[in-house]
Amino acid sequence: MKSTTINLQQAAATYDLFTGTAQSVIIDSLLFRLPNVDVSNDVTITSISIQTNDTTSQVIISATNGAKANLTANAQINWIGALLLIATKKIQLTIAGGAADASTVCDVIVSYRPVVAGGYLV
């Protein structure tokens, strides 16, 4: 497992969460958890999404699932499946619309396993 945090109170853009190392990994699940901050009534943010930066992006959490209405205090959005993250590719979060109104430091936890020895996320 690997975890990180990201604050939704920043410009609408795409931000790196995790990067694959020299070997590929299989992503088994991803959990995104908001703090005790309600973003659903904020002015500019419209959604978040989480995806890979592959040529054909693999969507983990869609903008529909990450819509502002779903970004309530302590909300959790999760994904379970199987996704191959090729070495050096990234898992990224996109903030759409604009920044959250207040500091909103969210937890992101990913469960993965290496395809061969040496595969891990940073």
KEDRENTI-617852 format. One record per residue (C-alpha): residue in one letter; residue number from 1; x, y, z. Coordinates in Angstrom, 2 decimals. Example, Ala and Ser with C-alpha at 12.3 -4.5 7.8 and 13.67 -1.06 7.14 Angstrom:
<sites>
<site><residu>a</residu><num>1</num><px>12.30</px><py>-4.50</py><pz>7.80</pz></site>
<site><residu>s</residu><num>2</num><px>13.67</px><py>-1.06</py><pz>7.14</pz></site>
</sites>
This chain:
<sites>
<site><residu>m</residu><num>1</num><px>0.00</px><py>0.00</py><pz>0.00</pz></site>
<site><residu>k</residu><num>2</num><px>1.02</px><py>3.60</py><pz>-0.52</pz></site>
<site><residu>s</residu><num>3</num><px>-0.65</px><py>6.78</py><pz>0.72</pz></site>
<site><residu>t</residu><num>4</num><px>-0.39</px><py>10.48</py><pz>0.09</pz></site>
<site><residu>t</residu><num>5</num><px>-2.39</px><py>13.65</py><pz>0.70</pz></site>
<site><residu>i</residu><num>6</num><px>-3.54</px><py>16.40</py><pz>-1.62</pz></site>
<site><residu>n</residu><num>7</num><px>-5.19</px><py>19.74</py><pz>-0.89</pz></site>
<site><residu>l</residu><num>8</num><px>-8.18</px><py>20.67</py><pz>-3.08</pz></site>
<site><residu>q</residu><num>9</num><px>-7.60</px><py>24.35</py><pz>-2.31</pz></site>
<site><residu>q</residu><num>10</num><px>-5.41</px><py>24.91</py><pz>-5.36</pz></site>
<site><residu>a</residu><num>11</num><px>-5.85</px><py>25.88</py><pz>-8.98</pz></site>
<site><residu>a</residu><num>12</num><px>-7.80</px><py>23.79</py><pz>-11.43</pz></site>
<site><residu>a</residu><num>13</num><px>-5.10</px><py>21.55</py><pz>-12.89</pz></site>
<site><residu>t</residu><num>14</num><px>-3.73</px><py>18.02</py><pz>-12.87</pz></site>
<site><residu>y</residu><num>15</num><px>-1.47</px><py>16.95</py><pz>-9.99</pz></site>
<site><residu>d</residu><num>16</num><px>0.69</px><py>13.85</py><pz>-9.57</pz></site>
<site><residu>l</residu><num>17</num><px>-0.28</px><py>11.46</py><pz>-6.79</pz></site>
<site><residu>f</residu><num>18</num><px>1.84</px><py>8.35</py><pz>-7.44</pz></site>
<site><residu>t</residu><num>19</num><px>4.52</px><py>7.35</py><pz>-9.96</pz></site>
<site><residu>g</residu><num>20</num><px>5.47</px><py>3.84</py><pz>-11.02</pz></site>
<site><residu>t</residu><num>21</num><px>9.13</px><py>2.91</py><pz>-10.74</pz></site>
<site><residu>a</residu><num>22</num><px>11.25</px><py>0.87</py><pz>-13.15</pz></site>
<site><residu>q</residu><num>23</num><px>8.78</px><py>-2.05</py><pz>-13.10</pz></site>
<site><residu>s</residu><num>24</num><px>5.04</px><py>-2.18</py><pz>-13.71</pz></site>
<site><residu>v</residu><num>25</num><px>2.49</px><py>-2.67</py><pz>-10.92</pz></site>
<site><residu>i</residu><num>26</num><px>-1.12</px><py>-3.81</py><pz>-10.75</pz></site>
<site><residu>i</residu><num>27</num><px>-3.40</px><py>-1.34</py><pz>-8.98</pz></site>
<site><residu>d</residu><num>28</num><px>-6.04</px><py>-3.24</py><pz>-6.99</pz></site>
<site><residu>s</residu><num>29</num><px>-7.87</px><py>-0.40</py><pz>-5.25</pz></site>
<site><residu>l</residu><num>30</num><px>-7.80</px><py>3.31</py><pz>-4.56</pz></site>
<site><residu>l</residu><num>31</num><px>-9.52</px><py>5.21</py><pz>-1.76</pz></site>
<site><residu>f</residu><num>32</num><px>-10.01</px><py>8.98</py><pz>-1.75</pz></site>
<site><residu>r</residu><num>33</num><px>-11.21</px><py>10.46</py><pz>1.58</pz></site>
<site><residu>l</residu><num>34</num><px>-12.14</px><py>14.05</py><pz>2.31</pz></site>
<site><residu>p</residu><num>35</num><px>-11.49</px><py>15.63</py><pz>5.70</pz></site>
<site><residu>n</residu><num>36</num><px>-14.26</px><py>17.14</py><pz>7.81</pz></site>
<site><residu>v</residu><num>37</num><px>-14.72</px><py>19.88</py><pz>5.18</pz></site>
<site><residu>d</residu><num>38</num><px>-17.81</px><py>20.19</py><pz>2.98</pz></site>
<site><residu>v</residu><num>39</num><px>-16.77</px><py>21.10</py><pz>-0.58</pz></site>
<site><residu>s</residu><num>40</num><px>-20.23</px><py>20.45</py><pz>-2.09</pz></site>
<site><residu>n</residu><num>41</num><px>-21.28</px><py>24.09</py><pz>-1.68</pz></site>
<site><residu>d</residu><num>42</num><px>-18.01</px><py>25.72</py><pz>-2.79</pz></site>
<site><residu>v</residu><num>43</num><px>-18.09</px><py>28.38</py><pz>-5.50</pz></site>
<site><residu>t</residu><num>44</num><px>-15.55</px><py>27.35</py><pz>-8.14</pz></site>
<site><residu>i</residu><num>45</num><px>-14.63</px><py>23.68</py><pz>-7.84</pz></site>
<site><residu>t</residu><num>46</num><px>-16.87</px><py>21.50</py><pz>-10.02</pz></site>
<site><residu>s</residu><num>47</num><px>-15.31</px><py>18.03</py><pz>-9.66</pz></site>
<site><residu>i</residu><num>48</num><px>-12.24</px><py>15.93</py><pz>-9.13</pz></site>
<site><residu>s</residu><num>49</num><px>-11.12</px><py>12.91</py><pz>-11.10</pz></site>
<site><residu>i</residu><num>50</num><px>-8.28</px><py>10.42</py><pz>-10.75</pz></site>
<site><residu>q</residu><num>51</num><px>-6.69</px><py>8.78</py><pz>-13.76</pz></site>
<site><residu>t</residu><num>52</num><px>-3.42</px><py>7.52</py><pz>-15.22</pz></site>
<site><residu>n</residu><num>53</num><px>-1.30</px><py>9.51</py><pz>-17.65</pz></site>
<site><residu>d</residu><num>54</num><px>-1.12</px><py>6.66</py><pz>-20.17</pz></site>
<site><residu>t</residu><num>55</num><px>-1.60</px><py>7.52</py><pz>-23.85</pz></site>
<site><residu>t</residu><num>56</num><px>-5.07</px><py>6.05</py><pz>-23.36</pz></site>
<site><residu>s</residu><num>57</num><px>-5.84</px><py>7.29</py><pz>-19.88</pz></site>
<site><residu>q</residu><num>58</num><px>-7.31</px><py>4.76</py><pz>-17.46</pz></site>
<site><residu>v</residu><num>59</num><px>-9.98</px><py>6.46</py><pz>-15.36</pz></site>
<site><residu>i</residu><num>60</num><px>-10.00</px><py>5.39</py><pz>-11.72</pz></site>
<site><residu>i</residu><num>61</num><px>-12.47</px><py>7.94</py><pz>-10.33</pz></site>
<site><residu>s</residu><num>62</num><px>-14.50</px><py>9.74</py><pz>-12.97</pz></site>
<site><residu>a</residu><num>63</num><px>-15.54</px><py>13.38</py><pz>-12.85</pz></site>
<site><residu>t</residu><num>64</num><px>-19.11</px><py>12.09</py><pz>-12.42</pz></site>
<site><residu>n</residu><num>65</num><px>-18.19</px><py>10.12</py><pz>-9.30</pz></site>
<site><residu>g</residu><num>66</num><px>-16.01</px><py>13.01</py><pz>-8.13</pz></site>
<site><residu>a</residu><num>67</num><px>-18.71</px><py>15.64</py><pz>-8.79</pz></site>
<site><residu>k</residu><num>68</num><px>-18.93</px><py>18.54</py><pz>-6.35</pz></site>
<site><residu>a</residu><num>69</num><px>-22.19</px><py>17.15</py><pz>-4.92</pz></site>
<site><residu>n</residu><num>70</num><px>-20.26</px><py>14.06</py><pz>-3.76</pz></site>
<site><residu>l</residu><num>71</num><px>-17.49</px><py>16.05</py><pz>-2.05</pz></site>
<site><residu>t</residu><num>72</num><px>-19.12</px><py>16.30</py><pz>1.37</pz></site>
<site><residu>a</residu><num>73</num><px>-17.41</px><py>16.25</py><pz>4.78</pz></site>
<site><residu>n</residu><num>74</num><px>-15.67</px><py>12.92</py><pz>5.47</pz></site>
<site><residu>a</residu><num>75</num><px>-16.92</px><py>11.45</py><pz>2.17</pz></site>
<site><residu>q</residu><num>76</num><px>-15.06</px><py>8.50</py><pz>0.71</pz></site>
<site><residu>i</residu><num>77</num><px>-14.89</px><py>7.67</py><pz>-2.98</pz></site>
<site><residu>n</residu><num>78</num><px>-13.31</px><py>4.36</py><pz>-3.83</pz></site>
<site><residu>w</residu><num>79</num><px>-12.42</px><py>2.18</py><pz>-6.76</pz></site>
<site><residu>i</residu><num>80</num><px>-11.74</px><py>-1.57</py><pz>-6.79</pz></site>
<site><residu>g</residu><num>81</num><px>-10.57</px><py>-3.45</py><pz>-9.85</pz></site>
<site><residu>a</residu><num>82</num><px>-7.40</px><py>-4.34</py><pz>-11.68</pz></site>
<site><residu>l</residu><num>83</num><px>-5.36</px><py>-1.83</py><pz>-13.61</pz></site>
<site><residu>l</residu><num>84</num><px>-1.85</px><py>-2.24</py><pz>-15.00</pz></site>
<site><residu>l</residu><num>85</num><px>0.29</px><py>0.82</py><pz>-14.34</pz></site>
<site><residu>i</residu><num>86</num><px>3.28</px><py>0.64</py><pz>-16.67</pz></site>
<site><residu>a</residu><num>87</num><px>6.68</px><py>1.61</py><pz>-15.27</pz></site>
<site><residu>t</residu><num>88</num><px>7.22</px><py>5.41</py><pz>-15.08</pz></site>
<site><residu>k</residu><num>89</num><px>3.51</px><py>6.18</py><pz>-15.61</pz></site>
<site><residu>k</residu><num>90</num><px>1.57</px><py>8.21</py><pz>-13.04</pz></site>
<site><residu>i</residu><num>91</num><px>-1.70</px><py>8.26</py><pz>-11.17</pz></site>
<site><residu>q</residu><num>92</num><px>-2.94</px><py>11.84</py><pz>-11.20</pz></site>
<site><residu>l</residu><num>93</num><px>-5.75</px><py>13.88</py><pz>-9.67</pz></site>
<site><residu>t</residu><num>94</num><px>-7.49</px><py>16.58</py><pz>-11.72</pz></site>
<site><residu>i</residu><num>95</num><px>-9.29</px><py>19.48</py><pz>-10.05</pz></site>
<site><residu>a</residu><num>96</num><px>-11.91</px><py>20.97</py><pz>-12.38</pz></site>
<site><residu>g</residu><num>97</num><px>-13.43</px><py>24.45</py><pz>-12.16</pz></site>
<site><residu>g</residu><num>98</num><px>-11.17</px><py>25.96</py><pz>-9.51</pz></site>
<site><residu>a</residu><num>99</num><px>-9.93</px><py>25.72</py><pz>-5.98</pz></site>
<site><residu>a</residu><num>100</num><px>-11.96</px><py>24.61</py><pz>-2.97</pz></site>
<site><residu>d</residu><num>101</num><px>-12.99</px><py>27.55</py><pz>-0.77</pz></site>
<site><residu>a</residu><num>102</num><px>-11.01</px><py>26.35</py><pz>2.25</pz></site>
<site><residu>s</residu><num>103</num><px>-8.04</px><py>24.09</py><pz>2.91</pz></site>
<site><residu>t</residu><num>104</num><px>-9.20</px><py>20.54</py><pz>2.11</pz></site>
<site><residu>v</residu><num>105</num><px>-6.37</px><py>18.08</py><pz>2.64</pz></site>
<site><residu>c</residu><num>106</num><px>-7.60</px><py>14.71</py><pz>1.39</pz></site>
<site><residu>d</residu><num>107</num><px>-6.13</px><py>11.25</py><pz>1.97</pz></site>
<site><residu>v</residu><num>108</num><px>-5.42</px><py>9.02</py><pz>-1.02</pz></site>
<site><residu>i</residu><num>109</num><px>-4.54</px><py>5.38</py><pz>-0.41</pz></site>
<site><residu>v</residu><num>110</num><px>-3.70</px><py>2.89</py><pz>-3.14</pz></site>
<site><residu>s</residu><num>111</num><px>-3.33</px><py>-0.87</py><pz>-2.85</pz></site>
<site><residu>y</residu><num>112</num><px>-1.06</px><py>-2.43</py><pz>-5.45</pz></site>
<site><residu>r</residu><num>113</num><px>1.26</px><py>-5.34</py><pz>-6.18</pz></site>
<site><residu>p</residu><num>114</num><px>4.34</px><py>-5.61</py><pz>-8.38</pz></site>
<site><residu>v</residu><num>115</num><px>4.17</px><py>-7.48</py><pz>-11.68</pz></site>
<site><residu>v</residu><num>116</num><px>7.81</px><py>-8.50</py><pz>-11.15</pz></site>
<site><residu>a</residu><num>117</num><px>10.31</px><py>-7.82</py><pz>-8.37</pz></site>
<site><residu>g</residu><num>118</num><px>11.19</px><py>-4.15</py><pz>-8.08</pz></site>
<site><residu>g</residu><num>119</num><px>7.79</px><py>-2.73</py><pz>-8.99</pz></site>
<site><residu>y</residu><num>120</num><px>6.54</px><py>-0.13</py><pz>-6.54</pz></site>
<site><residu>l</residu><num>121</num><px>5.02</px><py>3.35</py><pz>-6.36</pz></site>
<site><residu>v</residu><num>122</num><px>6.61</px><py>6.57</py><pz>-5.15</pz></site>
</sites>
